[in-house]
Amino acid sequence: MINMIKDILHEKAEETQEKHVPHIAIDGTKVTVSCGKDIMHPSTKDHFIGWMKLYTVDNNGRTLEVGSSEPTASLAQPVACFTLTSVDNIKKLMAVIYCNIHGIWENELEL
């Protein structure tokens, strides 16, 4: 049996008080992904974001990974910055994060 990522993703409506849905902000070609917007996700040795990934979807529908970040538990806030070479052919940005307790969460931003 193959587990599809869509089968293990949490819905935005399931969001707990510690915000798990990734927030995507773009300014020109600089993209910032954070785990939580109004309330930042905790970063402790027992409850932390293990990794954050950013993907682009181009105008042809191809999905490409831009990069990833692995914030160190209890030392780093769950925020990652990426600089794109261009946004001309990008239709959408997708961020995916992994919480060691609450699993995988994703969000998208149409450009």
Secondary structure, DSSP 8 states (H G I E B T S, - for coil): ----HHHHB--GGG--SS--SEEEEEETTEEEEEE-SSS-----SSS-EEEEEEEEEETTS-EEEEEEE---TTTS-SEEEEE-S--TTEEEEEEEEEETTTEEEEEEEE-
